[in-house]
């Protein structure tokens, strides 16, 4: 057997999975549904070790040996023999949203489950394994233990704000059919100390390991299930006079109809389109961490292929193969299914920005425009006018060639009108200053205004032919416009406008270029050919030769390696399932039948040609149906009651890890890209505001030595797909006999590291540090000592050790009973008379009745109205006279 022992980050609670290795083809997993303490799991492993030794009493022959240490399970997969388990063995922290860490997978391990004694070998197994491993899980796959990456921030925070009455009814319903019989123990008698936690189902479209977890989803506790997304995740810190604002970009690539550039075009019969990516920009004030007290804002936009049946034949070996429409679709059936999905997830209005060429000598891209216009016109006949799909055609290529037109100015006008229609999400009401000094643009903003802030309703859907270069620039301009509104809504700028060549926009542009390069590599096989600088017409001449190289790289990839990559994706996503007697994956002439289910079987229910939307969607527009509180959506949620001291909901300990010896050099927030360090010019006397326009050559990056070095650095940072593996968290393995199996140095407690952004030679290191970081004497006028003395370090180490032992003792002895022991121990008193005090609001102190009476008496005395003296006053005065004069 294999035993999987999983723990929480503090290593105080454990769960155990048993995997049977005697079954040659079936997967037998037993979850014993019990939560173990550290002591209990140690005893369990000790008993298993003793019971499985070959000769009793022989210390050398261990009955239990550790196979691998990991950070999570990607899933279970089977080809023609038995099952494999895929484990994450290295991870790297990429972003942080409200204290919830987002990790990138750096390395994985595939382990064959059945024993060699029962293994039934198959000649084609090795080839399937090689194809499966061709999907590089270490390039741009992300996961989080506590944050749902498949949903937008708006959805996650809207779910958190569900009415408490709804939650209570849900809890009573789910309690009877609760999966874990030990979970709710001791909570019923707690009274007001319980806290409700909500866990929603992930959005399957953006989950890439859904099929890999299918075999175990019903058999194990939900804590074992780790959902991964594919795409891009980047985070940078914008310092506004020292106030940290985190700008995060998350791109989720759809797992439906996924594939490579020329092999996946248009849409399938279910309305899923090729190269569909949802990009979300999240902005939040990092000085306040929690979702309930902090300020969070997000804006979502989508890219995706034109939703029609179309393709390009690559057998002709032409750089631009002709576009062919494969099926006539007079009732826009595919487009209807696609826009129905979008109405459910984003609400209305859906705005289509179509960037394909309108004027061509030979009709090529225009074929798509004409069909798309016809489809949108047909579908809009049946929608209410206020929720109609808005179509904006704009030939970006024609404008780029014209010397008179500025492409980005025109895009800026489109961006402004789009953001005004959709609005954006912010989780706090409008600032008082925006009511006092109203801005014209702000008052015209769309979306939905609620008591807790604003909601984005509707979405922009951008497309060109490939949805790569032109689309990325258009999305950047819309994102830049939305960023200005987001900063304004958090009270950080006085007008919702951002200009080019400011530190804030440079930082945002670099994030978007990384995002564009990564998505372009995944779909097209090369980095971006045309960048924002190309369209601004400020790109250097050397850029043209690079563009030619990227075009050749893209052509080579499309011609020679895309077919293998497509096979790998089909196998990884479970689109193709190997079976005895069926043709093998490499024997199929095409994968058309795998992605278009209606070619193999006709569906029984046919969609209406006029009422093409799902029932219930129109009733709630402009709000998205997925975010509305209704019975159907409540079924997607699991509600659980926690004790207020439970670690699972203690975000402070999870984020700050107070009982871990931490080093500043390895702290994620110090290593991430920083507007002051990486973009602000280093000249003395420069305005430190990130919203000041700089000269084009003025930037913090100029300190990185010569030009080639700088370009190398940016290139190495661009995408993790081509970069060498950076220093990452690696699980430490040891045998199960040692106590270190559950000790501090084990995998769960390895400190969270991140790769510094700058990649330079070791020789230049000291010089760079001197240039990049100003001395404390220059900044504050005082010099701090370089490093703490040995005595201070020893005291700190002793303090950490003491904290660790105390922490383990406390947690080990914790048992939930009717009266919680921590209720008496922990009694936090604010060091202030103010009941609620944070950076946004201050409440006046409450004075008791006696103090108010004394104050009133004092005021009256000042006006000459003396109060009659009582007996106590006379006695006090007599005592005073006696002590003073007698």
ChimeraX attribute file (.defattr): number of C-alpha atoms within 10 A of each C-alpha:
attribute: neighborCount
match mode: 1-to-1
recipient: residues
	/A:1	13
	/A:2	16
	/A:3	17
	/A:4	16
	/A:5	15
	/A:6	19
	/A:7	20
	/A:8	16
	/A:9	16
	/A:10	19
	/A:11	19
	/A:12	21
	/A:13	21
	/A:14	17
	/A:15	20
	/A:16	20
	/A:17	18
	/A:18	15
	/A:19	18
	/A:20	18
	/A:21	23
	/A:22	17
	/A:23	16
	/A:24	19
	/A:25	18
	/A:26	15
	/A:27	21
	/A:28	15
	/A:29	18
	/A:30	15
	/A:31	15
	/A:32	13
	/A:33	16
	/A:34	15
	/A:35	17
	/A:36	16
	/A:37	20
	/A:38	19
	/A:39	13
	/A:40	14
	/A:41	20
	/A:42	17
	/A:43	12
	/A:44	13
	/A:45	18
	/A:46	17
	/A:47	13
	/A:48	13
	/A:49	17
	/A:50	19
	/A:51	14
	/A:52	13
	/A:53	16
	/A:54	11
	/A:55	13
	/A:56	11
	/A:57	9
	/A:58	10
	/A:59	11
	/A:60	8
	/A:61	15
	/A:62	17
	/A:63	20
	/A:64	21
	/A:65	13
	/A:66	14
	/A:67	13
	/A:68	15
	/A:69	23
	/A:70	22
	/A:71	21
	/A:72	21
	/A:73	21
	/A:74	26
	/A:75	24
	/A:76	22
	/A:77	24
	/A:78	20
	/A:79	21
	/A:80	19
	/A:81	19
	/A:82	22
	/A:83	21
	/A:84	19
	/A:85	16
	/A:86	19
	/A:87	20
	/A:88	23
	/A:89	21
	/A:90	23
	/A:91	27
	/A:92	23
	/A:93	21
	/A:94	23
	/A:95	26
	/A:96	21
	/A:97	21
	/A:98	20
	/A:99	20
	/A:100	18
	/A:101	19
	/A:102	23
	/A:103	22
	/A:104	27
	/A:105	26
	/A:106	25
	/A:107	20
	/A:108	20
	/A:109	16
	/A:110	16
	/A:111	14
	/A:112	17
	/A:113	22
	/A:114	24
	/A:115	14
	/A:116	12
	/A:117	9
	/A:118	13
	/A:119	17
	/A:120	12
	/A:121	13
	/A:122	10
	/A:123	9
	/A:124	12
	/A:125	15
	/A:126	13
	/A:127	12
	/A:128	21
	/A:129	18
	/A:130	11
	/A:131	20
	/A:132	20
	/A:133	15
	/A:134	17
	/A:135	18
	/A:136	15
	/A:137	18
	/A:138	18
	/A:139	22
	/A:140	20
	/A:141	19
	/A:142	27
	/A:143	25
	/A:144	19
	/A:145	18
	/A:146	16
	/A:147	18
	/A:148	22
	/A:149	23
	/A:150	25
	/A:151	19
	/A:152	22
	/A:153	24
	/A:154	23
	/A:155	20
	/A:156	18
	/A:157	15
	/A:158	16
	/A:159	19
	/A:160	16
	/A:161	11
	/A:162	13
	/A:163	10
	/A:164	11
	/A:165	9
	/A:166	13
	/A:167	20
	/A:168	14
	/A:169	11
	/A:170	17
	/A:171	17
	/A:172	12
	/A:173	12
	/A:174	13
	/A:175	16
	/A:176	9
	/A:177	9
	/A:178	14
	/A:179	13
	/A:180	14
	/A:181	12
	/A:182	11
	/A:183	16
	/A:184	14
	/A:185	12
	/A:186	15
	/A:187	19
	/A:188	11
	/A:189	12
	/A:190	15
	/A:191	9
	/A:192	10
	/A:193	14
	/A:194	17
	/A:195	14
	/A:196	16
	/A:197	14
	/A:198	14
	/A:199	17
	/A:200	17
	/A:201	13
	/A:202	16
	/A:203	15
	/A:204	16
	/A:205	16
	/A:206	25
	/A:207	23
	/A:208	26
	/A:209	23
	/A:210	23
	/A:211	17
	/A:212	20
	/A:213	19
	/A:214	13
	/A:215	17
	/A:216	18
	/A:217	15
	/A:218	9
	/A:219	12
	/A:220	17
	/A:221	17
	/A:222	12
	/A:223	12
	/A:224	20
	/A:225	18
	/A:226	20
	/A:227	25
	/A:228	22
	/A:229	24
	/A:230	26
	/A:231	21
	/A:232	26
	/A:233	26
	/A:234	20
	/A:235	24
	/A:236	23
	/A:237	26
	/A:238	24
	/A:239	19
	/A:240	17
	/A:241	10
	/A:242	10
	/A:243	13
	/A:244	19
	/A:245	18
	/A:246	25
	/A:247	25
	/A:248	22
	/A:249	24
	/A:250	23
	/A:251	26
	/A:252	27
	/A:253	26
	/A:254	25
	/A:255	24
	/A:256	23
	/A:257	27
	/A:258	23
	/A:259	24
	/A:260	24
	/A:261	22
	/A:262	20
	/A:263	20
	/A:264	23
	/A:265	26
	/A:266	24
	/A:267	28
	/A:268	25
	/A:269	19
	/A:270	19
	/A:271	22
	/A:272	26
	/A:273	27
	/A:274	30
	/A:275	32
	/A:276	24
	/A:277	25
	/A:278	21
	/A:279	23
	/A:280	21
	/A:281	26
	/A:282	24
	/A:283	25
	/A:284	25
	/A:285	21
	/A:286	21
	/A:287	13
	/A:288	17
	/A:289	20
	/A:290	16
	/A:291	15
	/A:292	14
	/A:293	12
	/A:294	18
	/A:295	22
	/A:296	28
	/A:297	26
	/A:298	24
	/A:299	27
	/A:300	27
	/A:301	20
	/A:302	20
	/A:303	26
	/A:304	26
	/A:305	23
	/A:306	27
	/A:307	26
	/A:308	27
	/A:309	21
	/A:310	20
	/A:311	18
	/A:312	19
	/A:313	14
	/A:314	15
	/A:315	8
	/A:316	10
	/A:317	11
	/A:318	11
	/A:319	14
	/A:320	13
	/A:321	15
	/A:322	14
	/A:323	18
	/A:324	14
	/A:325	15
	/A:326	12
	/A:327	9
	/A:328	11
	/A:329	14
	/A:330	11
	/A:331	16
	/A:332	22
	/A:333	20
	/A:334	22
	/A:335	27
	/A:336	25
	/A:337	21
	/A:338	21
	/A:339	20
	/A:340	17
	/A:341	18
	/A:342	20
	/A:343	27
	/A:344	22
	/A:345	22
	/A:346	25
	/A:347	26
	/A:348	27
	/A:349	24
	/A:350	24
	/A:351	20
	/A:352	22
	/A:353	22
	/A:354	23
	/A:355	22
	/A:356	25
	/A:357	21
	/A:358	19
	/A:359	13
	/A:360	10
	/A:361	5
	/A:362	7
	/A:363	13
	/A:364	18
	/A:365	18
	/A:366	16
	/A:367	16
	/A:368	25
	/A:369	19
	/A:370	11
	/A:371	19
	/A:372	20
	/A:373	14
	/A:374	13
	/A:375	21
	/A:376	19
	/A:377	16
	/A:378	17
	/A:379	22
	/A:380	15
	/A:381	11
	/A:382	14
	/A:383	16
	/A:384	10
	/A:385	9
	/A:386	10
	/A:387	17
	/A:388	18
	/A:389	21
	/A:390	16
	/A:391	16
	/A:392	13
	/A:393	14
	/A:394	18
	/A:395	14
	/A:396	22
	/A:397	16
	/A:398	15
	/A:399	16
	/A:400	17
	/A:401	12
	/A:402	10
	/A:403	8
	/A:404	8
	/A:405	12
	/A:406	15
	/A:407	20
	/A:408	19
	/A:409	12
	/A:410	13
	/A:411	18
	/A:412	16
	/A:413	13
	/A:414	18
	/A:415	23
	/A:416	17
	/A:417	15
	/A:418	25
	/A:419	23
	/A:420	19
	/A:421	22
	/A:422	27
	/A:423	25
	/A:424	29
	/A:425	25
	/A:426	27
	/A:427	25
	/A:428	19
	/A:429	15
	/A:430	18
	/A:431	13
	/A:432	10
	/A:433	10
	/A:434	16
	/A:435	10
	/A:436	8
	/A:437	9
	/A:438	12
	/A:439	13
	/A:440	10
	/A:441	13
	/A:442	16
	/A:443	11
	/A:444	11
	/A:445	19
	/A:446	20
	/A:447	21
	/A:448	16
	/A:449	17
	/A:450	11
	/A:451	9
	/A:452	13
	/A:453	16
	/A:454	22
	/A:455	24
	/A:456	26
	/A:457	25
	/A:458	32
	/A:459	26
	/A:460	23
	/A:461	23
	/A:462	23
	/A:463	25
	/A:464	25
	/A:465	20
	/A:466	21
	/A:467	25
	/A:468	24
	/A:469	20
	/A:470	24
	/A:471	24
	/A:472	26
	/A:473	23
	/A:474	23
	/A:475	24
	/A:476	21
	/A:477	22
	/A:478	23
	/A:479	23
	/A:480	25
	/A:481	24
	/A:482	26
	/A:483	26
	/A:484	20
	/A:485	25
	/A:486	26
	/A:487	21
	/A:488	19
	/A:489	28
	/A:490	20
	/A:491	15
	/A:492	15
	/A:493	16
	/A:494	14
	/A:495	18
	/A:496	19
	/A:497	16
	/A:498	20
	/A:499	15
	/A:500	15
	/A:501	20
	/A:502	22
	/A:503	29
	/A:504	28
	/A:505	21
	/A:506	19
	/A:507	22
	/A:508	23
	/A:509	22
	/A:510	15
	/A:511	21
	/A:512	24
	/A:513	21
	/A:514	23
	/A:515	23
	/A:516	25
	/A:517	24
	/A:518	27
	/A:519	28
	/A:520	23
	/A:521	19
	/A:522	21
	/A:523	25
	/A:524	26
	/A:525	23
	/A:526	22
	/A:527	27
	/A:528	24
	/A:529	20
	/A:530	19
	/A:531	22
	/A:532	21
	/A:533	13
	/A:534	16
	/A:535	19
	/A:536	13
	/A:537	12
	/A:538	10
	/A:539	14
	/A:540	9
	/A:541	8
	/A:542	8
	/A:543	15
	/A:544	14
	/A:545	10
	/A:546	13
	/A:547	17
	/A:548	12
	/A:549	15
	/A:550	18
	/A:551	19
	/A:552	14
	/A:553	16
	/A:554	22
	/A:555	18
	/A:556	15
	/A:557	19
	/A:558	22
	/A:559	16
	/A:560	10
	/A:561	12
	/A:562	20
	/A:563	17
	/A:564	14
	/A:565	19
	/A:566	21
	/A:567	21
	/A:568	24
	/A:569	23
	/A:570	23
	/A:571	22
	/A:572	21
	/A:573	20
	/A:574	16
	/A:575	17
	/A:576	17
	/A:577	17
	/A:578	17
	/A:579	12
	/A:580	8
	/A:581	6
	/A:582	9
	/A:583	10
	/A:584	14
	/A:585	18
	/A:586	13
	/A:587	8
	/A:588	10
	/A:589	7
	/A:590	11
	/A:591	16
	/A:592	13
	/A:593	11
	/A:594	15
	/A:595	20
	/A:596	15
	/A:597	14
	/A:598	13
	/A:599	12
	/A:600	9
	/A:601	8
	/A:602	9
	/A:603	10
	/A:604	6
	/A:605	6
	/A:606	7
	/A:607	14
	/A:608	11
	/A:609	15
	/A:610	14
	/A:611	12
	/A:612	19
	/A:613	22
	/A:614	14
	/A:615	8
	/A:616	10
	/A:617	20
	/A:618	19
	/A:619	9
	/A:620	15
	/A:621	20
	/A:622	22
	/A:623	24
	/A:624	21
	/A:625	23
	/A:626	19
	/A:627	18
	/A:628	18
	/A:629	14
	/A:630	11
	/A:631	8
	/A:632	11
	/A:633	15
	/A:634	17
	/A:635	11
	/A:636	12
	/A:637	16
	/A:638	16
	/A:639	21
	/A:640	21
	/A:641	19
	/A:642	18
	/A:643	19
	/A:644	16
	/A:645	15
	/A:646	11
	/A:647	18
	/A:648	17
	/A:649	16
	/A:650	11
	/A:651	16
	/A:652	13
	/A:653	15
	/A:654	17
	/A:655	15
	/A:656	11
	/A:657	16
	/A:658	14
	/A:659	19
	/A:660	16
	/A:661	13
	/A:662	14
	/A:663	9
	/A:664	9
	/A:665	12
	/A:666	15
	/A:667	16
	/A:668	18
	/A:669	19
	/A:670	13
	/A:671	18
	/A:672	21
	/A:673	21
	/A:674	21
	/A:675	26
	/A:676	24
	/A:677	18
	/A:678	22
	/A:679	23
	/A:680	26
	/A:681	23
	/A:682	21
	/A:683	10
	/A:684	8
	/A:685	7
	/A:686	11
	/A:687	13
	/A:688	18
	/A:689	17
	/A:690	22
	/A:691	18
	/A:692	16
	/A:693	17
	/A:694	18
	/A:695	9
	/A:696	10
	/A:697	10
	/A:698	16
	/A:699	22
	/A:700	19
	/A:701	18
	/A:702	17
	/A:703	16
	/A:704	21
	/A:705	13
	/A:706	9
	/A:707	10
	/A:708	9
	/A:709	14
	/A:710	18
	/A:711	12
	/A:712	13
	/A:713	16
	/A:714	16
	/A:715	14
	/A:716	17
	/A:717	17
	/A:718	20
	/A:719	21
	/A:720	18
	/A:721	16
	/A:722	13
	/A:723	12
	/A:724	8
	/A:725	13
	/A:726	12
	/A:727	14
	/A:728	18
	/A:729	20
	/A:730	18
	/A:731	20
	/A:732	16
	/A:733	16
	/A:734	16
	/A:735	14
	/A:736	19
	/A:737	18
	/A:738	11
	/A:739	11
	/A:740	14
	/A:741	21
	/A:742	21
	/A:743	13
	/A:744	16
	/A:745	14
	/A:746	16
	/A:747	22
	/A:748	20
	/A:749	17
	/A:750	15
	/A:751	16
	/A:752	18
	/A:753	19
	/A:754	24
	/A:755	19
	/A:756	17
	/A:757	15
	/A:758	17
	/A:759	16
	/A:760	15
	/A:761	8
	/A:762	7
	/A:763	8
	/A:764	11
	/A:765	11
	/A:766	9
	/A:767	12
	/A:768	14
	/A:769	11
	/A:770	10
	/A:771	14
	/A:772	19
	/A:773	11
	/A:774	12
	/A:775	14
	/A:776	12
	/A:777	10
	/A:778	10
	/A:779	9
	/A:780	9
	/A:781	9
	/A:782	10
	/A:783	11
	/A:784	11
	/A:785	8
	/A:786	6
	/A:787	8
	/A:788	9
	/A:789	9
	/A:790	9
	/A:791	9
	/A:792	11
	/A:793	12
	/A:794	11
	/A:795	11
	/A:796	13
	/A:797	13
	/A:798	12
	/A:799	13
	/A:800	17
	/A:801	15
	/A:802	12
	/A:803	15
	/A:804	17
	/A:805	11
	/A:806	13
	/A:807	15
	/A:808	17
	/A:809	11
	/A:810	12
	/A:811	16
	/A:812	16
	/A:813	10
	/A:814	14
	/A:815	11
	/A:816	15
	/A:817	12
	/A:818	13
	/A:819	13
	/A:820	16
	/A:821	12
	/A:822	12
	/A:823	11
	/A:824	8
	/A:825	8
	/A:826	9
	/A:827	8
	/A:828	6
	/A:829	7
	/A:830	10
	/A:831	7
	/A:832	9
	/A:833	13
	/A:834	13
	/A:835	12
	/A:836	12
	/A:837	13
	/A:838	11
	/A:839	8
	/A:840	9
	/A:841	8
	/A:842	11
	/A:843	11
	/A:844	11
	/A:845	11
	/A:846	9
	/A:847	9
	/A:848	8
	/A:849	9
	/A:850	9
	/A:851	10
	/A:852	11
	/A:853	11
	/A:854	11
	/A:855	12
	/A:856	12
	/A:857	15
	/A:858	15
	/A:859	13
	/A:860	13
	/A:861	12
	/A:862	10
	/A:863	9
	/A:864	9
	/A:865	11
	/A:866	12
	/A:867	10
	/A:868	7
	/A:869	8
	/A:870	8
	/A:871	9
	/A:872	9
	/A:873	11
	/A:874	11
	/A:875	10
	/A:876	10
	/A:877	11
	/A:878	12
	/A:879	11
	/A:880	12
	/A:881	10
	/A:882	9
	/A:883	8
	/A:884	8
	/A:885	6
	/A:886	6
